[in-house]
Amino acid sequence: MKKIYLAVNGTLMRGLELNQNLQKADAEFVRETITEPAYRLWSIGDRHPAMMKVAEGGAAIAVEIWAVPPAGVCQILLQEPPGLCIGKVRLNNGEVVLGVLGEAFLCKDQLEITQWGGWRAYTTSCKPKLLR
């Protein structure tokens, strides 16, 4: 069965809080990469990030690519926090894959962390209180 590439940008990444959701879905890590410079990233209460594509003022965001069985994509999405969804993400090499994105309402009044270039860089530099 052909697997679907899924770009993840937060707590689903290797070694982080929700990575077990990918593993339980029989996903396989493929590679680390970055998006095209058309995305912005917010910290949602320092529990998880939300990435959105923007028309201007975007940056490249660090992501991991995972190969996921089709049924696993649904399983993973159902376990994501409210306000996160699956959409198309363009990588820096022009490839388009499915990815975890945030809905606009989720990012309202939250801390924008785009300048860190990714969730790992933000959490390493700022040491937020994650996933209580």
ZADO-481565 format. One line per field, with one value per atom (N, C-alpha, C): residue number from 1; residue in one letter; atom name; x negated, y negated, z. Coordinates in Angstrom, 2 decimals. Last residue first. Layout:
BEGIN
resi: NUM, ...
resn: A, ...
name: CA, ...
east: X, ...
north: Y, ...
up: Z, ...
//
This chain:
BEGIN
resi: 132, 132, 132, 131, 131, 131, 130, 130, 130, 129, 129, 129, 128, 128, 128, 127, 127, 127, 126, 126, 126, 125, 125, 125, 124, 124, 124, 123, 123, 123, 122, 122, 122, 121, 121, 121, 120, 120, 120, 119, 119, 119, 118, 118, 118, 117, 117, 117, 116, 116, 116, 115, 115, 115, 114, 114, 114, 113, 113, 113, 112, 112, 112, 111, 111, 111, 110, 110, 110, 109, 109, 109, 108, 108, 108, 107, 107, 107, 106, 106, 106, 105, 105, 105, 104, 104, 104, 103, 103, 103, 102, 102, 102, 101, 101, 101, 100, 100, 100, 99, 99, 99, 98, 98, 98, 97, 97, 97, 96, 96, 96, 95, 95, 95, 94, 94, 94, 93, 93, 93, 92, 92, 92, 91, 91, 91, 90, 90, 90, 89, 89, 89, 88, 88, 88, 87, 87, 87, 86, 86, 86, 85, 85, 85, 84, 84, 84, 83, 83, 83, 82, 82, 82, 81, 81, 81, 80, 80, 80, 79, 79, 79, 78, 78, 78, 77, 77, 77, 76, 76, 76, 75, 75, 75, 74, 74, 74, 73, 73, 73, 72, 72, 72, 71, 71, 71, 70, 70, 70, 69, 69, 69, 68, 68, 68, 67, 67, 67, 66, 66, 66, 65, 65, 65, 64, 64, 64, 63, 63, 63, 62, 62, 62, 61, 61, 61, 60, 60, 60, 59, 59, 59, 58, 58, 58, 57, 57, 57, 56, 56, 56, 55, 55, 55, 54, 54, 54, 53, 53, 53, 52, 52, 52, 51, 51, 51, 50, 50, 50, 49, 49, 49, 48, 48, 48, 47, 47, 47, 46, 46, 46, 45, 45, 45, 44, 44, 44, 43, 43, 43, 42, 42, 42, 41, 41, 41, 40, 40, 40, 39, 39, 39, 38, 38, 38, 37, 37, 37, 36, 36, 36, 35, 35, 35, 34, 34, 34, 33, 33, 33, 32, 32, 32, 31, 31, 31, 30, 30, 30, 29, 29, 29, 28, 28, 28, 27, 27, 27, 26, 26, 26, 25, 25, 25, 24, 24, 24, 23, 23, 23, 22, 22, 22, 21, 21, 21, 20, 20, 20, 19, 19, 19, 18, 18, 18, 17, 17, 17, 16, 16, 16, 15, 15, 15, 14, 14, 14, 13, 13, 13, 12, 12, 12, 11, 11, 11, 10, 10, 10, 9, 9, 9, 8, 8, 8, 7, 7, 7, 6, 6, 6, 5, 5, 5, 4, 4, 4, 3, 3, 3, 2, 2, 2, 1, 1, 1
resn: R, R, R, L, L, L, L, L, L, K, K, K, P, P, P, K, K, K, C, C, C, S, S, S, T, T, T, T, T, T, Y, Y, Y, A, A, A, R, R, R, W, W, W, G, G, G, G, G, G, W, W, W, Q, Q, Q, T, T, T, I, I, I, E, E, E, L, L, L, Q, Q, Q, D, D, D, K, K, K, C, C, C, L, L, L, F, F, F, A, A, A, E, E, E, G, G, G, L, L, L, V, V, V, G, G, G, L, L, L, V, V, V, V, V, V, E, E, E, G, G, G, N, N, N, N, N, N, L, L, L, R, R, R, V, V, V, K, K, K, G, G, G, I, I, I, C, C, C, L, L, L, G, G, G, P, P, P, P, P, P, E, E, E, Q, Q, Q, L, L, L, L, L, L, I, I, I, Q, Q, Q, C, C, C, V, V, V, G, G, G, A, A, A, P, P, P, P, P, P, V, V, V, A, A, A, W, W, W, I, I, I, E, E, E, V, V, V, A, A, A, I, I, I, A, A, A, A, A, A, G, G, G, G, G, G, E, E, E, A, A, A, V, V, V, K, K, K, M, M, M, M, M, M, A, A, A, P, P, P, H, H, H, R, R, R, D, D, D, G, G, G, I, I, I, S, S, S, W, W, W, L, L, L, R, R, R, Y, Y, Y, A, A, A, P, P, P, E, E, E, T, T, T, I, I, I, T, T, T, E, E, E, R, R, R, V, V, V, F, F, F, E, E, E, A, A, A, D, D, D, A, A, A, K, K, K, Q, Q, Q, L, L, L, N, N, N, Q, Q, Q, N, N, N, L, L, L, E, E, E, L, L, L, G, G, G, R, R, R, M, M, M, L, L, L, T, T, T, G, G, G, N, N, N, V, V, V, A, A, A, L, L, L, Y, Y, Y, I, I, I, K, K, K, K, K, K, M, M, M
name: N, CA, C, N, CA, C, N, CA, C, N, CA, C, N, CA, C, N, CA, C, N, CA, C, N, CA, C, N, CA, C, N, CA, C, N, CA, C, N, CA, C, N, CA, C, N, CA, C, N, CA, C, N, CA, C, N, CA, C, N, CA, C, N, CA, C, N, CA, C, N, CA, C, N, CA, C, N, CA, C, N, CA, C, N, CA, C, N, CA, C, N, CA, C, N, CA, C, N, CA, C, N, CA, C, N, CA, C, N, CA, C, N, CA, C, N, CA, C, N, CA, C, N, CA, C, N, CA, C, N, CA, C, N, CA, C, N, CA, C, N, CA, C, N, CA, C, N, CA, C, N, CA, C, N, CA, C, N, CA, C, N, CA, C, N, CA, C, N, CA, C, N, CA, C, N, CA, C, N, CA, C, N, CA, C, N, CA, C, N, CA, C, N, CA, C, N, CA, C, N, CA, C, N, CA, C, N, CA, C, N, CA, C, N, CA, C, N, CA, C, N, CA, C, N, CA, C, N, CA, C, N, CA, C, N, CA, C, N, CA, C, N, CA, C, N, CA, C, N, CA, C, N, CA, C, N, CA, C, N, CA, C, N, CA, C, N, CA, C, N, CA, C, N, CA, C, N, CA, C, N, CA, C, N, CA, C, N, CA, C, N, CA, C, N, CA, C, N, CA, C, N, CA, C, N, CA, C, N, CA, C, N, CA, C, N, CA, C, N, CA, C, N, CA, C, N, CA, C, N, CA, C, N, CA, C, N, CA, C, N, CA, C, N, CA, C, N, CA, C, N, CA, C, N, CA, C, N, CA, C, N, CA, C, N, CA, C, N, CA, C, N, CA, C, N, CA, C, N, CA, C, N, CA, C, N, CA, C, N, CA, C, N, CA, C, N, CA, C, N, CA, C, N, CA, C, N, CA, C, N, CA, C, N, CA, C, N, CA, C, N, CA, C, N, CA, C, N, CA, C, N, CA, C, N, CA, C, N, CA, C, N, CA, C, N, CA, C, N, CA, C, N, CA, C, N, CA, C, N, CA, C
east: -1.18, -0.86, 0.29, -2.90, -1.97, -1.75, -5.68, -4.96, -4.03, -6.79, -6.16, -5.24, -9.69, -8.31, -7.84, -12.48, -12.12, -10.71, -13.57, -12.69, -12.29, -15.20, -15.68, -14.86, -13.70, -15.07, -15.52, -11.33, -11.29, -12.68, -12.31, -11.60, -11.67, -13.38, -14.24, -13.60, -11.06, -12.23, -13.12, -9.39, -9.00, -10.18, -10.99, -10.45, -10.19, -11.92, -12.04, -11.54, -11.80, -12.64, -12.80, -9.94, -11.35, -12.29, -7.42, -8.00, -9.50, -5.85, -7.22, -7.92, -3.40, -3.99, -5.45, -1.18, -2.54, -3.04, 2.31, 1.24, -0.11, 4.45, 3.97, 2.93, 5.21, 5.59, 5.15, 4.84, 3.66, 3.96, 7.38, 6.48, 5.30, 8.50, 9.03, 8.09, 7.10, 6.86, 7.33, 5.75, 6.83, 6.63, 2.61, 3.51, 4.59, 1.61, 1.74, 2.69, -0.35, 0.49, 0.44, -0.19, -0.85, 0.14, -1.00, -0.03, -0.80, -3.22, -2.81, -1.66, -4.99, -3.79, -3.37, -8.25, -7.36, -6.18, -9.99, -8.84, -7.85, -11.87, -12.29, -11.14, -10.58, -11.55, -12.03, -7.10, -8.43, -9.39, -3.82, -4.87, -6.22, -1.08, -2.25, -3.29, 2.41, 1.23, 0.14, 3.69, 3.77, 2.53, 5.42, 4.51, 4.76, 5.45, 6.08, 5.00, 6.28, 5.26, 5.94, 8.48, 7.95, 6.79, 7.75, 8.73, 8.08, 4.85, 5.63, 6.63, 5.21, 4.60, 5.47, 6.51, 5.82, 5.16, 7.45, 8.43, 7.81, 5.01, 5.79, 6.80, 4.32, 3.48, 4.28, 6.40, 6.16, 5.35, 5.97, 7.22, 7.04, 3.46, 3.62, 4.87, 3.93, 3.20, 3.33, 5.02, 5.90, 5.24, 2.61, 3.78, 4.70, -0.48, 0.58, 1.83, -3.02, -1.91, -0.92, -6.14, -5.34, -4.29, -7.00, -6.71, -5.89, -9.20, -8.34, -8.24, -9.29, -9.70, -8.70, -10.29, -9.30, -10.00, -10.85, -11.38, -10.24, -9.83, -9.61, -10.15, -10.54, -10.69, -10.60, -7.98, -9.34, -9.35, -5.97, -6.22, -7.70, -5.03, -5.63, -5.90, -1.98, -3.24, -3.74, -0.08, -0.34, -1.63, -0.75, -0.38, -0.75, 0.17, -0.39, 0.13, -0.56, 0.39, -0.36, -0.89, -1.53, -0.44, -1.14, -0.19, -0.84, -2.57, -2.55, -1.36, -1.71, -1.99, -1.98, -1.91, -1.63, -1.97, -2.01, -3.25, -3.02, 0.40, 0.28, -0.97, -0.78, 0.58, 0.45, -2.86, -2.84, -1.44, -2.86, -2.44, -2.58, -4.32, -4.17, -3.82, -3.87, -4.11, -3.73, -5.19, -4.43, -4.80, -6.82, -5.45, -4.58, -9.38, -9.24, -7.88, -8.69, -9.02, -8.80, -9.91, -8.88, -9.44, -12.60, -11.91, -10.87, -13.30, -13.41, -12.78, -14.15, -13.92, -14.08, -12.50, -13.59, -13.17, -10.90, -11.56, -12.75, -9.54, -10.26, -10.99, -6.45, -7.91, -8.52, -3.55, -4.25, -5.75, -1.67, -2.61, -3.30, -0.32, 0.31, -0.58, -2.07, -0.90, -0.16, -3.79, -4.27, -3.12, -2.15, -2.67, -3.09, -1.76, -0.58, -1.00, -4.27, -3.69, -2.46, -4.64, -5.24, -4.68, -3.78, -2.76, -3.32, -6.26, -5.10, -4.14, -9.22, -8.33, -7.04, -10.77, -11.19, -10.28, -9.83, -10.59, -11.01, -6.72, -8.08, -8.79, -4.32, -4.37, -5.79, -4.60, -4.71, -4.61, -5.50, -5.42, -5.55, -5.15, -5.97, -5.98, -5.07, -4.68, -5.66, -3.84, -4.79, -4.25, -3.50, -2.87, -3.96, -2.95, -3.89, -3.12, -1.40, -1.24, -2.28, -2.16, -2.02, -1.98, -0.58, -1.36, -1.09, -0.84, 0.00, -0.90
north: -20.73, -20.42, -19.48, -21.36, -20.24, -19.85, -23.28, -22.55, -21.49, -26.30, -25.22, -24.47, -27.14, -27.33, -26.12, -27.86, -26.91, -27.14, -29.34, -30.01, -29.15, -27.70, -29.03, -29.67, -25.35, -25.29, -26.65, -26.24, -25.61, -25.52, -27.30, -28.13, -27.51, -25.04, -26.19, -27.10, -23.43, -23.00, -24.17, -24.99, -24.71, -24.30, -27.51, -26.18, -26.00, -30.08, -29.14, -27.74, -32.24, -31.12, -30.07, -33.92, -34.31, -33.21, -32.82, -32.63, -32.89, -32.98, -32.50, -32.24, -34.92, -34.51, -34.15, -34.01, -34.49, -33.99, -34.83, -33.94, -34.53, -36.22, -36.60, -35.64, -33.59, -34.92, -35.12, -30.97, -31.82, -33.21, -29.90, -29.33, -30.26, -31.12, -31.44, -30.97, -29.90, -31.30, -31.62, -26.63, -27.49, -28.89, -25.21, -25.78, -26.62, -22.04, -23.50, -23.94, -19.42, -19.90, -21.42, -18.39, -18.85, -19.31, -16.75, -17.10, -17.53, -18.44, -17.28, -17.72, -19.38, -19.65, -18.36, -20.62, -19.47, -19.89, -22.74, -22.82, -21.67, -22.73, -22.18, -22.18, -23.63, -24.54, -24.02, -22.56, -22.51, -23.41, -23.41, -23.41, -23.49, -21.59, -22.37, -22.26, -21.28, -21.12, -22.10, -20.11, -20.87, -20.61, -19.26, -18.79, -19.62, -21.18, -20.48, -20.00, -22.41, -21.94, -21.08, -22.86, -24.00, -23.64, -20.63, -21.40, -22.60, -18.45, -19.43, -20.17, -15.18, -16.51, -17.45, -12.85, -12.99, -14.35, -12.99, -12.90, -13.07, -12.88, -14.12, -14.10, -10.15, -11.21, -12.50, -8.87, -8.54, -9.65, -9.89, -10.18, -9.95, -8.74, -10.20, -10.61, -6.00, -6.61, -8.13, -5.39, -5.34, -6.02, -5.67, -6.54, -6.55, -5.56, -4.85, -5.74, -8.00, -7.52, -6.72, -9.24, -8.44, -7.72, -12.56, -11.19, -10.52, -15.19, -14.48, -13.03, -17.99, -16.62, -16.00, -21.43, -20.36, -19.02, -24.87, -23.51, -22.51, -27.31, -26.70, -25.26, -30.38, -28.93, -28.37, -32.93, -32.44, -30.93, -35.76, -34.41, -34.08, -38.13, -38.15, -36.78, -37.16, -37.92, -37.88, -35.18, -35.78, -36.59, -32.19, -33.59, -34.13, -29.25, -29.84, -31.27, -28.54, -28.97, -29.52, -26.40, -26.99, -27.34, -26.27, -26.27, -27.03, -24.24, -25.32, -25.21, -23.74, -23.23, -24.41, -25.12, -23.67, -23.03, -27.86, -27.11, -25.61, -28.75, -28.58, -27.83, -28.09, -28.05, -27.70, -30.01, -29.13, -29.22, -30.13, -30.65, -29.58, -30.99, -30.00, -30.70, -31.22, -31.85, -30.83, -30.78, -30.33, -31.18, -30.87, -31.40, -31.05, -29.76, -30.90, -31.60, -26.21, -27.41, -28.60, -24.37, -24.79, -25.88, -22.02, -23.27, -23.54, -18.81, -19.78, -21.09, -15.47, -16.84, -17.75, -12.40, -13.38, -14.66, -10.11, -10.19, -11.15, -7.80, -9.06, -9.00, -6.22, -6.08, -7.45, -5.12, -6.09, -5.85, -3.64, -2.94, -3.88, -4.96, -4.95, -4.26, -4.96, -4.07, -3.95, -7.00, -5.63, -4.63, -9.25, -8.84, -7.38, -9.25, -9.17, -8.77, -9.64, -8.29, -8.14, -12.35, -11.52, -10.10, -14.16, -13.40, -12.53, -15.20, -14.70, -13.79, -14.21, -15.16, -14.47, -12.49, -12.78, -13.73, -13.85, -12.83, -13.33, -15.72, -15.46, -14.48, -16.47, -15.16, -14.77, -19.07, -18.00, -16.60, -20.30, -20.54, -19.28, -19.87, -21.01, -21.25, -17.51, -17.89, -18.94, -16.40, -17.34, -17.71, -13.28, -14.23, -15.09, -11.23, -12.09, -13.13, -8.09, -9.52, -10.29, -4.88, -5.79, -7.23, -2.20, -3.42, -4.33, 1.18, 0.00, -1.25
up: 29.60, 30.99, 31.09, 27.21, 27.40, 28.84, 28.34, 27.30, 27.86, 28.95, 29.70, 28.75, 26.94, 27.42, 28.21, 26.24, 27.30, 27.84, 24.22, 25.17, 26.35, 22.67, 23.06, 24.16, 22.37, 22.88, 23.40, 21.26, 22.58, 23.19, 18.78, 19.76, 21.15, 17.57, 17.83, 18.88, 17.37, 18.16, 18.53, 15.64, 17.02, 17.88, 13.55, 13.85, 15.33, 13.22, 12.11, 12.37, 14.87, 15.32, 14.23, 13.68, 13.64, 14.12, 14.31, 12.98, 12.97, 16.52, 16.72, 15.38, 18.09, 16.82, 17.04, 20.57, 20.33, 18.99, 19.90, 20.36, 19.98, 18.84, 20.17, 20.75, 16.67, 17.14, 18.59, 16.00, 16.13, 16.67, 15.72, 16.72, 17.01, 13.52, 14.85, 15.96, 11.33, 11.72, 13.13, 11.94, 11.46, 12.04, 11.00, 12.00, 11.34, 9.58, 9.55, 10.66, 8.56, 9.67, 9.66, 5.09, 6.30, 7.34, 2.01, 3.04, 4.28, -0.30, 0.50, 1.41, -3.11, -2.32, -1.62, -3.87, -3.65, -2.79, -3.84, -4.73, -4.58, -1.88, -3.18, -4.19, 0.39, -0.25, -1.60, 0.03, 0.62, -0.17, 0.70, -0.32, 0.38, 1.85, 2.24, 1.14, 2.23, 1.37, 1.80, 5.42, 4.18, 3.35, 8.31, 7.27, 6.01, 11.40, 10.29, 9.32, 14.62, 13.69, 12.64, 16.18, 15.43, 14.52, 18.87, 18.09, 17.42, 18.46, 19.22, 18.32, 16.91, 16.99, 17.83, 16.48, 17.76, 17.93, 13.89, 14.97, 16.35, 12.48, 12.53, 13.67, 12.81, 13.37, 13.52, 11.38, 12.79, 13.48, 8.81, 9.54, 11.04, 8.32, 8.26, 9.03, 8.39, 9.49, 9.50, 5.96, 7.13, 8.33, 4.32, 4.18, 5.40, 6.22, 5.49, 5.41, 5.77, 6.60, 5.74, 6.15, 5.22, 6.06, 7.10, 7.50, 6.41, 7.47, 6.53, 7.00, 9.60, 9.35, 8.39, 9.21, 9.29, 9.18, 9.69, 9.80, 9.98, 7.36, 8.68, 8.64, 5.84, 5.76, 7.19, 6.07, 6.22, 5.98, 4.96, 5.44, 5.52, 3.90, 5.22, 5.80, 2.22, 2.30, 3.74, 2.39, 1.08, 1.07, 4.29, 4.17, 2.79, 6.04, 4.83, 4.72, 9.47, 8.44, 7.24, 12.24, 11.06, 10.05, 15.65, 14.54, 13.40, 18.33, 17.35, 16.40, 21.82, 20.48, 19.52, 24.24, 24.26, 22.92, 24.39, 24.64, 24.81, 23.32, 24.77, 25.21, 20.48, 21.03, 22.51, 18.62, 19.78, 20.38, 15.03, 16.33, 17.40, 11.93, 13.00, 14.30, 8.38, 9.68, 10.75, 5.06, 6.23, 7.44, 2.86, 2.71, 3.91, 1.74, 2.68, 2.55, 1.82, 1.06, 2.01, 4.73, 3.77, 2.86, 5.14, 5.44, 4.37, 6.68, 5.60, 6.07, 7.48, 7.94, 6.74, 6.39, 6.41, 7.11, 7.20, 5.89, 5.95, 9.51, 9.31, 7.97, 8.99, 8.94, 8.70, 10.80, 9.97, 10.05, 12.23, 11.35, 10.37, 14.14, 12.82, 11.78, 16.24, 16.34, 15.00, 15.33, 15.44, 15.50, 15.56, 14.25, 14.29, 18.32, 17.44, 16.02, 19.39, 19.50, 18.60, 19.25, 18.21, 18.22, 21.15, 20.42, 19.30, 22.40, 23.14, 22.37, 20.54, 21.21, 21.66, 19.05, 20.41, 21.17, 15.94, 16.67, 18.04, 15.98, 15.55, 16.47, 17.00, 16.35, 15.95, 17.88, 18.88, 18.29, 14.74, 16.18, 17.00, 12.04, 12.45, 13.95, 9.36, 10.72, 11.23, 6.32, 6.96, 8.33, 4.90, 5.80, 6.45, 2.10, 2.82, 3.62, 2.27, 1.96, 2.76, 0.80, 1.94, 1.45, -0.85, -0.96, 0.24, 0.00, 0.00, 0.00
//
